[in-house]
């Protein structure tokens, strides 16, 4: 008697795409993390050149530097992003049907913070040091908490908005604000001399990876 093998159903295109993105982001994140950990000279040299150039600009352009300090300390601060996340979660709970999504949103942001702080403690990378600093920051440098938090929060909220099928104008405005916020916070951290450029890139990569994995989890659990 012949037994007939049962083939597993093919994965949906969206799931395959998510898997590819997750793999690529994970590879890039691990590679950059390793290069920073071993202090690969060409990368460290590039970091130093960028830092010296932007710090010189920051000292000369006091008006721009002051504006960047306001943006990074208030508008794009990680706590501002977390408050925004909490507000969206409360709204989702108020809708009742989306309580699981609210929990998923808060849990993802919390796990991203734990990951970020764990990597900071593990690498313990020193921040740039200046004789004439224009700003200061605490904890280790890699990855940038501002960059990673902005990427996670903006990415998750954009995905949630997309699921609700917003009008084209609303969607384009949201994407524009998110891109400016994520890119802008990275620029301000390097400009103010509190992060190396690779700290910011590492934060962006890890933040994007967290978003892709979180979306995968949400899609599967709610599927």
C-alpha positions, 0 to 999 in steps of 0.5 A: 500500500502506497502512502501519499505524502502530504505537502505543506501549503506554500507560504503567502508572498507577504510572509516570504517577503517578511522573512527575506527582510528579516534575514537581510536586516539581521545579517546587516545588524550582526555584521555592523555589531561585530565590526564595532565590537572589534573596532575595525579600523576603517570603520572607526576612522570613518566614524572619527572623520564624520564626528570631527566634521559635524562637531566643527559645524555644530560649534560654528552654527549655534542657531542650528545646534540649539534647534537640534537640541530642542528636537532631540531632547523634546520632539524626538526624545525616546520618552516622547516616542513612548508616550505616543505609543502609550496614547495609541495603545490606550486608543486601541484598548478603548476600541475593545476589539484591538486590545491584543494589538495594544498589548503587542504594541506596548510589549514590542516597544518594551522589548526593543528598549531591553534589547537596546540597553542590553547591547549598550551594556555588552559593548560599552562603547564610549561616546565621542569626547570633546573639549568644547561639547555642545551637548551631553548624554548618558550610558554607552554609545552603541546603538543609538537609543534615539535612532532605534526607538524612533525607528521602532515606534514610527515603523509600528505606527505606520504599519497599524495605520496602513492596516486601517486603509487611510486616505492617500493624503493622510498616508503620505503625510504620515510617511513623510513625518515618520521618515523625517523623524527617523532620519532627523533624530539620527542627524541630530545625535551625530551633529550634537556630538553624542553619537558616532555615525555607526551608532545611529545606523546600528539603531536604525537597522535594529529598529527596522528588524524589530518592526519586521519581526513584530509584524510577522508575530502579529500577522501569524497570531492574528492570522 
